[in-house]
Amino acid sequence: MPHKRIDQKTSRTAEWTCISRAASALEADGPYRGDDHLALRLIPGLLKTGLQIPWVRRFFMRVMAPKGIYEYTIARTKYMDGVYQEALAKGFDQILIFGAGFDTRALRFERESGHTRIFEVDAAVTQAAKLGRYKEKGIEVPARVCFIAMDFDRESLVDKLEAAGFQKGGRTLFMMEGLLMYLDPASVKKTFQTICDCAGKGSELVFDYVRAEVFRNPQGIYGGAEILKSTSKAGETWRFGMDEDQIALFLEPYGLTLMDHKNAEDLKKQYFTERPGKMPGPINTAHNLVRAEKI
């Protein structure tokens, strides 16, 4: 199997997500405003200074980036933050974040964590870069957080989890944010089978996926052709998509039942309510969000 870019270098898409969250944290109150203050500490100082200038931030996030992807990233972050906080409130045994990148939920919601253990799984280079930035900025990582470096296409997730002390059969929240589209179909099936085998009753899974229509007709998707080009240019080509009407059937063999399924229009209604004089931009329609439960 040929080596991927993220085998040797930090994921560019993970970097971009972190930058988007940092930019959102600088927005004025309103639908664009996010609360990931730690993302601001993880980006380069010069970039942070630039993003603090409103017109620079608008140009960088809404002109240079693929259409609607900034809005989508903001909505996705808020949605998954909510699911994460619900799991903590319900006292889940553990949370497993696949392809964590520069995600900061384990630190942002530490006060709410109770006894819940947090596992972050990602490519070794990206994970090392994140931990390096934590150390550089003097950001203390809670002892409950366990970092697991692995390659989803080449290594066994089961073996990695067992070695890290993951509780098989525990009530777990599994999170896959901006991951599935980068895996090959065989790796996707293997990952879902691992979730099926490891999840206890009442466990939940939240993930986003790329609509298969993006590959068939990118011009018919708002921002579709642009984001396909940008991810390919970043050396992180999309390899997996799903049809919207097949999600429930896809989940069924893994003992998962669909709880929620949101498209761009749903996310716009939930997070980007229009106000007089403050018209939010359209959300990129390449992605959908799914929440499921282990029955």
Secondary structure as GFF3:
##gff-version 3
##sequence-region A 1 295
A	DSSP	three_ten_helix	5	7	.	.	.	ID=ss1
A	DSSP	alpha_helix	12	26	.	.	.	ID=ss2
A	DSSP	alpha_helix	37	42	.	.	.	ID=ss3
A	DSSP	alpha_helix	45	51	.	.	.	ID=ss4
A	DSSP	alpha_helix	54	59	.	.	.	ID=ss5
A	DSSP	pi_helix	60	64	.	.	.	ID=ss6
A	DSSP	alpha_helix	69	89	.	.	.	ID=ss7
A	DSSP	beta_strand	94	98	.	.	.	ID=ss8
A	DSSP	alpha_helix	105	108	.	.	.	ID=ss9
A	DSSP	three_ten_helix	110	112	.	.	.	ID=ss10
A	DSSP	beta_strand	117	122	.	.	.	ID=ss11
A	DSSP	alpha_helix	124	136	.	.	.	ID=ss12
A	DSSP	beta_strand	145	149	.	.	.	ID=ss13
A	DSSP	alpha_helix	157	164	.	.	.	ID=ss14
A	DSSP	beta_strand	172	176	.	.	.	ID=ss15
A	DSSP	three_ten_helix	180	182	.	.	.	ID=ss16
A	DSSP	alpha_helix	185	198	.	.	.	ID=ss17
A	DSSP	beta_strand	204	210	.	.	.	ID=ss18
A	DSSP	alpha_helix	213	216	.	.	.	ID=ss19
A	DSSP	three_ten_helix	218	220	.	.	.	ID=ss20
A	DSSP	alpha_helix	224	233	.	.	.	ID=ss21
A	DSSP	three_ten_helix	244	246	.	.	.	ID=ss22
A	DSSP	alpha_helix	247	251	.	.	.	ID=ss23
A	DSSP	three_ten_helix	252	254	.	.	.	ID=ss24
A	DSSP	beta_strand	256	262	.	.	.	ID=ss25
A	DSSP	alpha_helix	264	271	.	.	.	ID=ss26
A	DSSP	beta_strand	287	294	.	.	.	ID=ss27
###
